[in-house]
Amino acid sequence: MEKTETLAADDAGVARAAHLLAGGRLVAFPTETVYGLGGDARQDATVARIFAAKGRPRFNPLIVHLPSVAAAEAVAVFDDRARAVAAAFWPGPLTLVLPLRPEAGISPLVTAGLPTVAIRVPAHPVARALLTAFGGPVAAPSANPSGKVSPTRAAHVLAGLSGRIAAVVDGGPSAVGVESTILGLAGAARLLRPGGVPAEALEALLGQALPAGGDEARPNAPGQLASHYAPGAMVRLNARAAETGEILVGYGPVKGDLTLSADGDLVEAAANLFHILREADALAGPQGRIAFAPVPDTGLGRAITDRLRRAAAPR
């Protein structure tokens, strides 16, 4: 066990976090999607500590976070499609899976030994300041025990990882609240994970429909495992009313013990999702059940329903 520092999201806190990263330590930090658990993506031992802290399957790749498109192009091979998408959506909640530049020095543990790499330029000002101060690629999955509910506040990080990591930078609640969309562009364009950028926006830019891709047995990007984001309680979907012993999470006209958005606002629902899931899990208890009202499977709702289906999957 190590003492986990809580750092302020100011110049001193960012400098301390960058110093810890440079020393091979693990630091959780805020992004606009969820909090990430960062480590130097070039150091095998550091990346191994990310897996150990999370209890994460070694075959599940990590996203490399970078401060700019120029830094991203030093890690991955971009074509015209990738440059157009990056220009439109970076910085922001979008991850691209592209061919890895072998000379980039990325640890093979980050890519799970694959010839591709998942990369992102986040929009959160604290994340950008930290990446710039560190000056290198940072591998950063969500800062929670593997398979459990993703963290959107520093307190969520500490609840799951205190004593396992060096520090967390407290930048307040995440604004988007679901992880980044993952777009595969190493070959034919594929939607590998719905997320903070609606698939419809990517399809409009690329001028094509995006087939779903990914392999739950051999993921080529994060977030593809069938059971993921799981609370302790069992989860039931598309509920219009609670059954005996259930905690009902409402949406729009379906009222519940808790609600993702009483107004049926998908942006609000996405931002609330993981925080509400944690609250419902605490109310239900380890032997309890949680029921979720239907959420439209369009736009950000597609990302919300994807996370809920994985939370409800058999474990």
N, C-alpha and C positions, 0 to 999 in steps of 0.2 A: 504494500500500500504506500502511495506517496500523497503528500499534501497537495490538494488541488487549489491553486490560487484563483480567485475571482478578480479579473482586471477590468478597470474602467475603459470605456470606449473613447479614450482621449489619447493625446500624443504619447504620454508616458506609458499607458497601457498597451498601445500598439507596439511601441519600441520594446517593451518587455516581452510581448508575445513573439515578435520577430527574433529576439535574442534566444528565446526558448526553442523556436523552430530551428534556428541555425545550430543549436546544440543537439539536435536529433530528438527533441522532446515533442510531445503531442499537445496541441492547443486547439480547443474548440472556439469557433468564432461565428458571428452572425452573417448570414447571407439573406437576400430578399426572399428565398424559398424556405429553407429551414437552417438550423445551426449545423455547421460542418465540423468534423473532427480532422484537423489538419496535421500533416507531417510532410517532411521533405520527400518529394516523389522520386528523388534520385538515390535514396539510401535504403538498401534492402532491409537493414535492421530496423530502421524507423517505420517503414511500411509494415513490416512484420508485427511491430508493436501496435499499429492501428488494428490489424486483424485480431490480435490478442485482446486488446481492450474491448473490442466490440463482440468478440466471440463469433466472428464472421467467417463463413465458408471461404476457403482459400480460392475457389474457382470463380468467385464473384468479383468482377473488375471494379476498380475505383475511378472516380472522376478526378482529373487533374485541373486545378483552378489556376488561372493565370491573369495578370493584370491588364493585358492588352491583346489585340489581334496580332500584333507583331510578335509578341512572346508566344502566342499560340502557334503561329506559323513556324516557329523554331522547333516545335515539338511534333507537329503533324503536317502531312502533305495536303494542301488545299487545292481544290480545282475551282473553276469559275462558279459552280453552284455553291460551294462552301463559302466562298468570298461574298457572294450576294446575300446568303443567309446571315452570315456574320455581320455584314454591314447593316442589315435591317433589324437584327434582334440582339446584338451584343452592344454594350453590356446588358445582360438580362437573364431570365430563367430558361435558358436553352443550352443543352449540351449537344455537341456534335461528335459522332464516332467516325474517325478518319484514319487513313493509313498512318502508322507511327513512323517517324524519322528515327532510324536505328541510332544515328549519332546524337540523338537528344539526351541520351543517358538516363532514360526513365527506367526505374526498376521493373523487371519482368513480373514482380508480384503485383504491381499496379494494373497491368494489362492482363493478368492471369495467363501470361505466356502467349497471348494472341498478337497478330501483326497489326492490330488496330489500337487506338487509344481514344478514350472519352475525354473531351476537353470542354471547358467553360470559362467565360469571362463574366464574373458576377457583377451586379449593379450596386450592391450594398456599399455605401461609402466606407464603412469600417473594414469590410473584406478587401476592398480595393486598396485602402491604405496599408493594410497588413501585407498583402501580396507585393505591393511596391516596396515596402520597407524590407521584406525578406529577400526579394530579388531573385526568386527561383520558383520552379513549379511546386505546387502544394497539392498532394493527394488528399482528398477530403470527402469521405462518405458522410452520411448523416451522423450526428454525434449522439448516438443511442446504442444500447445493446442490440446486436443483430436480430432482425425480425420483429423488433418491438416498435412502439409508436414513435414516430420521428419527433424531434424537439423543435419547438418554435420559440422557446424562451430559455434563458440561461439556467433557470431553476430546473427545467426539464433535463438539461444536460447533467447537472449535478445530481439529480435524482437517480440517473442511470449509470454515470461514469465517475462520480467522485471517488478519489483514491486510486483511479486507474490512469489518469491523465495529469499533465502538469498544470494546465490552466484553462479557464474559459473567459473569453472577452464578452462582457455583458453589454450588448448593443440594443437591448429591448426586444419586443416581440417582432417576429418575422412578418413582413407585409403580405407576401403572397401565400405562404402557409402550406403549399404542396411543392414537392420537388420539381426540378427542372424537367421540361420536355426533353426527350432524347431522340435525336434524328440521326439515323445511320446514313452516311454518304460515302462509305467505302464500297462502291459499286452502285447498284440501283438504290434510289432513295427509299427508306423505310422508316416508319414510326416505331421506334423501339420502346418508348414509354411515353404516355401522355403526361402532361404536366403544366407548368406555368404559362407556356406559350400555346394557345389553342392550335390544334392540328389544322384547323380550317385556314388560319393565317399563313401557315407554312405551305399549305396546298395552293393558296392563292399566289404566293410568291413564286413557287416552283412550277406552277401551271400544270399540276398533275395530282391525282389522288395518291394518298400515301397508304400503301398496304402495311398492315401490322407485321412486325418482325420480331425476332428474339426466340430464344430457346430456354425454357425453364430448367432443363437439365444441364445445359452448357451455356450460361448467359454470356453475351458479348457486350453487355452494358448493365449498370446497376438496376435494381428494382424489378427484375424479371422473375424472381422466385415466386412460385405459386402461393406460398404462405409467407406473408410479409406484413409489416406494420401491425402485428397482432397484439391486442391487449390480453390481460389474463382471462377476462370473461369471454364467453362465446358470443358471436355476433350473428344477428339475423338481419337481412336486407329487405327493402321494399315493404316495410311495415306501415300500415295505416292506423294501427292501434297497438298498444302494448298487450302482450299476453301475461299471464300470472307470473310475477317475479321478475319481469323485465324492466330495465331502464329504457325509456323511449326517447330517442333523439329526433326531434322534429325538423321539418323544413317547410317553409311556406305555409300552406293551409293546415298541414298536419302539426298539431301542437304536441309537445312532449315535455318530459321532465327537464330536458335541456333542448336547445335548438341550434342548428347550424346557421340559420338565417330566417327569422320570422317573416321577413319581407320577400323571401325567395330570391335573394341576391347571391349569385354564384361566386362573385368576388369575395363577399363577406363569408360565405360558407367555406370557401377554400382556405381563407385566412384562419378560420376558427377550427378547421377539421381536427387536427391532431391535439389541440388543447382540449376540445370537447370530448374527444375519444378518451383522453386521460381522465377527465372529470367523470365521465360515464363509467369507466372501469373502476374508479375509486368508489363510486356509489354502488355499483353492482357487486363488488367483491370477487374473489378468485373463483367462486363457484357460481357466480351469477351470469346473467345474460343481458345483452344490449341489443336493442332493435333500432334500426335506422329507417326513417321515412324515405320514400323515393326521391331521388335527385335527378334532374334532367341529364341525359347522357350526351350533352352537346357542350362545346366550348370548354370552359373550366370544369363543368360538370363531368366531362369525360375523365379528367384526372381524378376527381373526387370519387366517382364510382369505381374506377380502377383500384384506388387505394382501399376502398371499402370491400370490394370483392376479395382482395388479397387478405385483408384482416379477417374475413369470414371463412377463408379456405380451411379445409381440414389440416390439422397440424400433426 
